[in-house]
Amino acid sequence: MNFELKKALFPGSFDPFTRGHADIVSRGLKLFDRIIIAVGYNEQKQGWIPLEERVRALRELYKEEPRISVESYNTLTVNFARTMGAQAILRGVRSHKDYEYELQMADVNRQLAEDIETIVLFANPELAAISSSTIRELKHFGRDITPWLPEGINYEQITNK
């Protein structure tokens, strides 16, 4: 029997990648054969952690999981999903604000690429308060951020700042 693997694109800036993001990836693997973690970048925005460092850290984190790959991109997410052969865009939602934003994005993406579906997973309640911006603020004020990062992730840039 010949069939196509079901792939999902999990896009984000992941600046930094949190335990909440890792949870969405883990749960997504129950739904998809492959997940592509797509680290997006915008040339007009300076990231907190350099793009190359984010990609390196994620590849290291998932090096033992052959169903996960990590790529960077700077185009429309639906275009990148199509380029990568993904049938779905995987997203995580922590709050009603996230839900409203994701609903709008899913509607636009559906108009641009009706063959690519958006799948939303709701955050586990114990991880819902974690956001990349909160982690950046805690680090700025000298707090230990390791409780909010996945075990095994190492961002040299943020541990030295």
C-alpha positions in Angstrom: 0.0 0.0 0.0 1.3 3.4 -0.9 0.4 6.4 1.3 1.8 9.8 2.0 3.1 10.6 5.5 1.1 13.1 7.4 3.3 16.0 8.2 2.6 19.1 10.4 4.5 22.3 10.4 4.8 23.8 13.9 5.8 27.5 13.3 6.9 30.1 15.7 9.8 32.4 16.6 10.6 30.2 19.6 12.6 33.0 21.2 13.0 31.0 23.4 11.5 27.5 23.0 9.6 26.7 26.2 8.3 23.7 28.0 4.9 24.7 26.6 6.2 24.5 23.0 7.8 21.1 23.8 4.5 19.8 25.1 2.7 20.8 21.9 5.4 18.9 19.9 5.1 15.8 22.1 1.3 15.8 21.8 1.5 16.5 18.1 3.5 13.4 17.5 0.5 11.4 18.6 -1.4 12.9 15.7 1.2 13.2 12.9 3.9 11.0 11.5 6.3 13.9 11.2 6.6 17.4 12.7 8.7 20.2 11.2 9.5 22.8 13.8 9.7 25.9 11.7 11.6 28.7 13.3 10.4 31.9 11.6 12.4 35.1 11.4 11.8 38.6 10.2 14.7 40.6 9.0 13.2 43.8 10.4 13.1 42.4 13.9 16.1 41.5 16.0 15.6 38.3 17.9 16.6 37.9 21.5 18.4 34.6 20.7 20.1 34.6 17.3 18.2 32.5 14.8 21.1 30.1 14.2 21.3 29.5 18.0 17.6 28.7 18.2 17.8 26.3 15.3 21.0 24.6 16.7 19.4 24.2 20.2 16.2 22.6 18.8 18.1 20.3 16.5 20.2 19.2 19.5 17.1 18.8 21.7 15.4 16.5 19.1 18.4 14.7 17.6 17.1 11.4 18.9 13.6 11.8 17.4 13.7 11.0 13.7 10.1 12.2 13.2 11.1 15.8 14.1 13.1 18.1 11.9 13.9 21.8 12.5 14.1 24.4 9.7 14.1 28.2 9.5 12.0 30.2 7.2 11.1 33.8 6.3 8.1 33.5 4.1 4.4 33.1 4.6 3.8 30.1 6.8 1.3 28.4 4.4 3.9 28.8 1.6 6.6 27.2 3.7 4.2 24.4 4.8 3.5 23.6 1.2 7.2 23.7 0.3 7.9 21.2 3.1 5.0 18.9 2.1 3.0 19.5 5.3 -0.7 18.9 5.3 -1.3 20.8 8.5 -0.1 23.8 10.6 0.1 22.8 14.3 -0.5 25.6 16.8 -0.8 25.9 20.6 -3.3 28.0 22.4 -2.8 29.2 26.0 -5.6 31.7 26.5 -8.6 33.3 24.8 -6.2 36.0 23.4 -4.2 33.3 21.7 -7.4 31.7 20.5 -8.6 34.9 18.8 -5.3 35.4 17.1 -5.0 31.8 16.0 -8.6 31.8 14.6 -7.8 34.9 12.5 -4.6 33.3 11.2 -6.4 30.0 10.5 -9.0 31.8 8.5 -6.4 33.7 6.4 -4.3 30.6 5.9 -7.4 28.7 4.8 -8.1 31.3 2.1 -4.5 31.2 0.9 -4.2 27.4 1.0 -7.4 25.5 1.5 -5.4 22.2 1.2 -3.5 22.9 4.5 -5.5 22.5 7.7 -4.8 24.3 11.0 -4.8 22.1 14.0 -4.9 23.8 17.4 -3.9 22.1 20.7 -4.8 23.7 23.9 -2.0 24.2 26.5 -1.9 22.0 29.5 -3.1 24.2 32.4 0.2 23.8 34.3 2.0 25.2 31.3 -0.4 27.9 30.2 1.3 30.7 32.0 4.6 30.1 30.2 5.4 32.5 27.4 8.6 33.4 25.6 8.2 37.1 26.5 7.7 36.2 30.2 10.9 34.1 30.1 12.8 37.0 28.4 11.6 39.4 31.1 12.6 37.0 33.9 16.1 36.6 32.4 16.4 40.4 32.0 15.9 40.7 35.7 18.5 38.0 36.5 16.1 35.2 37.4 16.7 31.6 36.7 14.7 30.6 33.6 15.6 26.9 33.5 12.3 25.8 35.1 10.4 27.0 32.0 12.8 25.6 29.4 12.6 21.9 28.2 15.1 19.7 30.0 18.1 19.3 27.7 17.8 22.6 25.9 20.8 24.8 26.2 20.9 28.3 24.7 24.4 29.6 25.2 23.2 33.1 24.4 20.7 33.4 27.2 22.7 31.6 29.9 25.5 34.1 29.4 23.4 37.3 29.3 
